[in-house]
Amino acid sequence: MIKIILLIIIAISVTAIFDARRIAEKYFSTADINKQVLLLKIAGFLVAVICAIILSFL
């Protein structure tokens, strides 16, 4: 069960990496959109890597 949850989290974070610009334009202000996109991509990458490491040890 935990493996399925980790795979779903990895899929969501990879989707966030690829759609970071659309997510940032929709939910954040337009003042500093590039910084928000970079932050979303870094956060998505870190979450995906951490979940993949946990998944490999299970």
Backbone as XML, in Angstrom:
<?xml version="1.0"?>
<chain id="A" units="angstrom">
  <residue number="1" name="MET">
    <atom name="N" x="0.821" y="-1.199" z="0.000"/>
    <atom name="CA" x="0.000" y="0.000" z="0.000"/>
    <atom name="C" x="0.864" y="1.262" z="0.000"/>
  </residue>
  <residue number="2" name="ILE">
    <atom name="N" x="1.933" y="1.241" z="0.811"/>
    <atom name="CA" x="2.804" y="2.411" z="0.889"/>
    <atom name="C" x="3.541" y="2.637" z="-0.437"/>
  </residue>
  <residue number="3" name="LYS">
    <atom name="N" x="3.823" y="1.545" z="-1.164"/>
    <atom name="CA" x="4.505" y="1.678" z="-2.450"/>
    <atom name="C" x="3.632" y="2.405" z="-3.467"/>
  </residue>
  <residue number="4" name="ILE">
    <atom name="N" x="2.343" y="2.115" z="-3.440"/>
    <atom name="CA" x="1.416" y="2.780" z="-4.356"/>
    <atom name="C" x="1.322" y="4.264" z="-4.037"/>
  </residue>
  <residue number="5" name="ILE">
    <atom name="N" x="1.280" y="4.601" z="-2.759"/>
    <atom name="CA" x="1.212" y="6.004" z="-2.351"/>
    <atom name="C" x="2.476" y="6.747" z="-2.779"/>
  </residue>
  <residue number="6" name="LEU">
    <atom name="N" x="3.640" y="6.106" z="-2.596"/>
    <atom name="CA" x="4.888" y="6.736" z="-3.015"/>
    <atom name="C" x="4.945" y="6.930" z="-4.521"/>
  </residue>
  <residue number="7" name="LEU">
    <atom name="N" x="4.457" y="5.961" z="-5.291"/>
    <atom name="CA" x="4.423" y="6.111" z="-6.746"/>
    <atom name="C" x="3.497" y="7.232" z="-7.182"/>
  </residue>
  <residue number="8" name="ILE">
    <atom name="N" x="2.377" y="7.390" z="-6.489"/>
    <atom name="CA" x="1.454" y="8.482" z="-6.802"/>
    <atom name="C" x="2.095" y="9.829" z="-6.492"/>
  </residue>
  <residue number="9" name="ILE">
    <atom name="N" x="2.812" y="9.923" z="-5.371"/>
    <atom name="CA" x="3.493" y="11.170" z="-5.019"/>
    <atom name="C" x="4.576" y="11.492" z="-6.041"/>
  </residue>
  <residue number="10" name="ILE">
    <atom name="N" x="5.308" y="10.478" z="-6.492"/>
    <atom name="CA" x="6.328" y="10.697" z="-7.519"/>
    <atom name="C" x="5.683" y="11.188" z="-8.810"/>
  </residue>
  <residue number="11" name="ALA">
    <atom name="N" x="4.559" y="10.598" z="-9.194"/>
    <atom name="CA" x="3.874" y="11.024" z="-10.420"/>
    <atom name="C" x="3.379" y="12.465" z="-10.312"/>
  </residue>
  <residue number="12" name="ILE">
    <atom name="N" x="2.865" y="12.840" z="-9.164"/>
    <atom name="CA" x="2.393" y="14.215" z="-8.969"/>
    <atom name="C" x="3.550" y="15.203" z="-9.013"/>
  </residue>
  <residue number="13" name="SER">
    <atom name="N" x="4.674" y="14.836" z="-8.406"/>
    <atom name="CA" x="5.809" y="15.757" z="-8.406"/>
    <atom name="C" x="6.431" y="15.890" z="-9.795"/>
  </residue>
  <residue number="14" name="VAL">
    <atom name="N" x="6.461" y="14.825" z="-10.582"/>
    <atom name="CA" x="6.966" y="14.922" z="-11.955"/>
    <atom name="C" x="6.023" y="15.787" z="-12.800"/>
  </residue>
  <residue number="15" name="THR">
    <atom name="N" x="4.741" y="15.650" z="-12.582"/>
    <atom name="CA" x="3.778" y="16.501" z="-13.279"/>
    <atom name="C" x="3.960" y="17.959" z="-12.885"/>
  </residue>
  <residue number="16" name="ALA">
    <atom name="N" x="4.244" y="18.210" z="-11.617"/>
    <atom name="CA" x="4.485" y="19.579" z="-11.168"/>
    <atom name="C" x="5.741" y="20.159" z="-11.798"/>
  </residue>
  <residue number="17" name="ILE">
    <atom name="N" x="6.748" y="19.327" z="-12.017"/>
    <atom name="CA" x="7.973" y="19.805" z="-12.664"/>
    <atom name="C" x="7.669" y="20.242" z="-14.094"/>
  </residue>
  <residue number="18" name="PHE">
    <atom name="N" x="6.944" y="19.425" z="-14.842"/>
    <atom name="CA" x="6.690" y="19.742" z="-16.242"/>
    <atom name="C" x="5.651" y="20.842" z="-16.431"/>
  </residue>
  <residue number="19" name="ASP">
    <atom name="N" x="4.720" y="20.993" z="-15.505"/>
    <atom name="CA" x="3.682" y="22.023" z="-15.620"/>
    <atom name="C" x="3.914" y="23.177" z="-14.653"/>
  </residue>
  <residue number="20" name="ALA">
    <atom name="N" x="5.138" y="23.425" z="-14.276"/>
    <atom name="CA" x="5.435" y="24.446" z="-13.271"/>
    <atom name="C" x="5.023" y="25.839" z="-13.736"/>
  </residue>
  <residue number="21" name="ARG">
    <atom name="N" x="5.224" y="26.147" z="-14.994"/>
    <atom name="CA" x="4.868" y="27.477" z="-15.479"/>
    <atom name="C" x="3.359" y="27.699" z="-15.426"/>
  </residue>
  <residue number="22" name="ARG">
    <atom name="N" x="2.582" y="26.698" z="-15.836"/>
    <atom name="CA" x="1.113" y="26.832" z="-15.789"/>
    <atom name="C" x="0.610" y="26.927" z="-14.357"/>
  </residue>
  <residue number="23" name="ILE">
    <atom name="N" x="1.194" y="26.136" z="-13.470"/>
    <atom name="CA" x="0.784" y="26.176" z="-12.060"/>
    <atom name="C" x="1.114" y="27.534" z="-11.461"/>
  </residue>
  <residue number="24" name="ALA">
    <atom name="N" x="2.292" y="28.058" z="-11.750"/>
    <atom name="CA" x="2.696" y="29.352" z="-11.201"/>
    <atom name="C" x="1.829" y="30.486" z="-11.742"/>
  </residue>
  <residue number="25" name="GLU">
    <atom name="N" x="1.487" y="30.431" z="-13.002"/>
    <atom name="CA" x="0.637" y="31.484" z="-13.569"/>
    <atom name="C" x="-0.773" y="31.431" z="-13.010"/>
  </residue>
  <residue number="26" name="LYS">
    <atom name="N" x="-1.239" y="30.242" z="-12.667"/>
    <atom name="CA" x="-2.604" y="30.095" z="-12.191"/>
    <atom name="C" x="-2.759" y="30.464" z="-10.716"/>
  </residue>
  <residue number="27" name="TYR">
    <atom name="N" x="-1.789" y="30.098" z="-9.883"/>
    <atom name="CA" x="-1.967" y="30.224" z="-8.440"/>
    <atom name="C" x="-1.145" y="31.313" z="-7.773"/>
  </residue>
  <residue number="28" name="PHE">
    <atom name="N" x="-0.135" y="31.860" z="-8.441"/>
    <atom name="CA" x="0.719" y="32.872" z="-7.829"/>
    <atom name="C" x="0.587" y="34.182" z="-8.577"/>
  </residue>
  <residue number="29" name="SER">
    <atom name="N" x="1.077" y="35.261" z="-7.951"/>
    <atom name="CA" x="1.010" y="36.563" z="-8.602"/>
    <atom name="C" x="2.003" y="36.619" z="-9.761"/>
  </residue>
  <residue number="30" name="THR">
    <atom name="N" x="1.799" y="37.562" z="-10.645"/>
    <atom name="CA" x="2.629" y="37.656" z="-11.841"/>
    <atom name="C" x="3.869" y="38.506" z="-11.626"/>
  </residue>
  <residue number="31" name="ALA">
    <atom name="N" x="4.116" y="38.940" z="-10.397"/>
    <atom name="CA" x="5.243" y="39.833" z="-10.137"/>
    <atom name="C" x="6.585" y="39.154" z="-10.388"/>
  </residue>
  <residue number="32" name="ASP">
    <atom name="N" x="6.754" y="37.963" z="-9.855"/>
    <atom name="CA" x="8.043" y="37.277" z="-9.998"/>
    <atom name="C" x="7.788" y="35.819" z="-10.360"/>
  </residue>
  <residue number="33" name="ILE">
    <atom name="N" x="7.290" y="35.605" z="-11.564"/>
    <atom name="CA" x="6.844" y="34.284" z="-11.998"/>
    <atom name="C" x="8.013" y="33.325" z="-12.195"/>
  </residue>
  <residue number="34" name="ASN">
    <atom name="N" x="9.158" y="33.819" z="-12.643"/>
    <atom name="CA" x="10.294" y="32.933" z="-12.902"/>
    <atom name="C" x="10.844" y="32.325" z="-11.619"/>
  </residue>
  <residue number="35" name="LYS">
    <atom name="N" x="10.844" y="33.106" z="-10.543"/>
    <atom name="CA" x="11.319" y="32.583" z="-9.269"/>
    <atom name="C" x="10.372" y="31.513" z="-8.731"/>
  </residue>
  <residue number="36" name="GLN">
    <atom name="N" x="9.085" y="31.705" z="-8.921"/>
    <atom name="CA" x="8.103" y="30.724" z="-8.481"/>
    <atom name="C" x="8.219" y="29.434" z="-9.278"/>
  </residue>
  <residue number="37" name="VAL">
    <atom name="N" x="8.463" y="29.544" z="-10.583"/>
    <atom name="CA" x="8.625" y="28.369" z="-11.435"/>
    <atom name="C" x="9.854" y="27.576" z="-10.997"/>
  </residue>
  <residue number="38" name="LEU">
    <atom name="N" x="10.949" y="28.275" z="-10.739"/>
    <atom name="CA" x="12.166" y="27.610" z="-10.278"/>
    <atom name="C" x="11.940" y="26.916" z="-8.942"/>
  </residue>
  <residue number="39" name="LEU">
    <atom name="N" x="11.244" y="27.568" z="-8.042"/>
    <atom name="CA" x="10.945" y="26.983" z="-6.734"/>
    <atom name="C" x="10.073" y="25.735" z="-6.869"/>
  </residue>
  <residue number="40" name="LEU">
    <atom name="N" x="9.080" y="25.782" z="-7.735"/>
    <atom name="CA" x="8.226" y="24.610" z="-7.959"/>
    <atom name="C" x="9.006" y="23.451" z="-8.561"/>
  </residue>
  <residue number="41" name="LYS">
    <atom name="N" x="9.892" y="23.741" z="-9.487"/>
    <atom name="CA" x="10.687" y="22.678" z="-10.105"/>
    <atom name="C" x="11.644" y="22.041" z="-9.107"/>
  </residue>
  <residue number="42" name="ILE">
    <atom name="N" x="12.281" y="22.851" z="-8.277"/>
    <atom name="CA" x="13.197" y="22.316" z="-7.273"/>
    <atom name="C" x="12.442" y="21.488" z="-6.246"/>
  </residue>
  <residue number="43" name="ALA">
    <atom name="N" x="11.306" y="21.993" z="-5.785"/>
    <atom name="CA" x="10.516" y="21.252" z="-4.796"/>
    <atom name="C" x="10.010" y="19.932" z="-5.374"/>
  </residue>
  <residue number="44" name="GLY">
    <atom name="N" x="9.536" y="19.949" z="-6.606"/>
    <atom name="CA" x="9.071" y="18.722" z="-7.244"/>
    <atom name="C" x="10.185" y="17.709" z="-7.420"/>
  </residue>
  <residue number="45" name="PHE">
    <atom name="N" x="11.366" y="18.190" z="-7.788"/>
    <atom name="CA" x="12.512" y="17.296" z="-7.960"/>
    <atom name="C" x="12.923" y="16.663" z="-6.634"/>
  </residue>
  <residue number="46" name="LEU">
    <atom name="N" x="12.983" y="17.474" z="-5.581"/>
    <atom name="CA" x="13.379" y="16.953" z="-4.280"/>
    <atom name="C" x="12.373" y="15.938" z="-3.746"/>
  </residue>
  <residue number="47" name="VAL">
    <atom name="N" x="11.106" y="16.215" z="-3.901"/>
    <atom name="CA" x="10.074" y="15.275" z="-3.440"/>
    <atom name="C" x="10.159" y="13.968" z="-4.219"/>
  </residue>
  <residue number="48" name="ALA">
    <atom name="N" x="10.355" y="14.057" z="-5.525"/>
    <atom name="CA" x="10.447" y="12.846" z="-6.340"/>
    <atom name="C" x="11.667" y="12.021" z="-5.968"/>
  </residue>
  <residue number="49" name="VAL">
    <atom name="N" x="12.798" y="12.657" z="-5.747"/>
    <atom name="CA" x="14.014" y="11.932" z="-5.392"/>
    <atom name="C" x="13.889" y="11.288" z="-4.016"/>
  </residue>
  <residue number="50" name="ILE">
    <atom name="N" x="13.360" y="12.010" z="-3.055"/>
    <atom name="CA" x="13.201" y="11.466" z="-1.705"/>
    <atom name="C" x="12.248" y="10.281" z="-1.717"/>
  </residue>
  <residue number="51" name="CYS">
    <atom name="N" x="11.140" y="10.396" z="-2.434"/>
    <atom name="CA" x="10.188" y="9.272" z="-2.508"/>
    <atom name="C" x="10.792" y="8.083" z="-3.240"/>
  </residue>
  <residue number="52" name="ALA">
    <atom name="N" x="11.602" y="8.338" z="-4.259"/>
    <atom name="CA" x="12.243" y="7.233" z="-4.982"/>
    <atom name="C" x="13.263" y="6.523" z="-4.106"/>
  </residue>
  <residue number="53" name="ILE">
    <atom name="N" x="13.978" y="7.265" z="-3.299"/>
    <atom name="CA" x="14.928" y="6.645" z="-2.367"/>
    <atom name="C" x="14.204" y="5.798" z="-1.334"/>
  </residue>
  <residue number="54" name="ILE">
    <atom name="N" x="13.127" y="6.321" z="-0.792"/>
    <atom name="CA" x="12.331" y="5.550" z="0.175"/>
    <atom name="C" x="11.765" y="4.303" z="-0.487"/>
  </residue>
  <residue number="55" name="LEU">
    <atom name="N" x="11.290" y="4.448" z="-1.711"/>
    <atom name="CA" x="10.719" y="3.318" z="-2.436"/>
    <atom name="C" x="11.760" y="2.238" z="-2.727"/>
  </residue>
  <residue number="56" name="SER">
    <atom name="N" x="12.978" y="2.636" z="-2.975"/>
    <atom name="CA" x="14.014" y="1.646" z="-3.275"/>
    <atom name="C" x="14.415" y="0.848" z="-2.034"/>
  </residue>
  <residue number="57" name="PHE">
    <atom name="N" x="14.247" y="1.406" z="-0.844"/>
    <atom name="CA" x="14.598" y="0.696" z="0.376"/>
    <atom name="C" x="13.469" y="-0.158" z="0.924"/>
  </residue>
  <residue number="58" name="LEU">
    <atom name="N" x="12.275" y="-0.046" z="0.378"/>
    <atom name="CA" x="11.160" y="-0.855" z="0.861"/>
    <atom name="C" x="11.154" y="-2.236" z="0.218"/>
  </residue>
</chain>
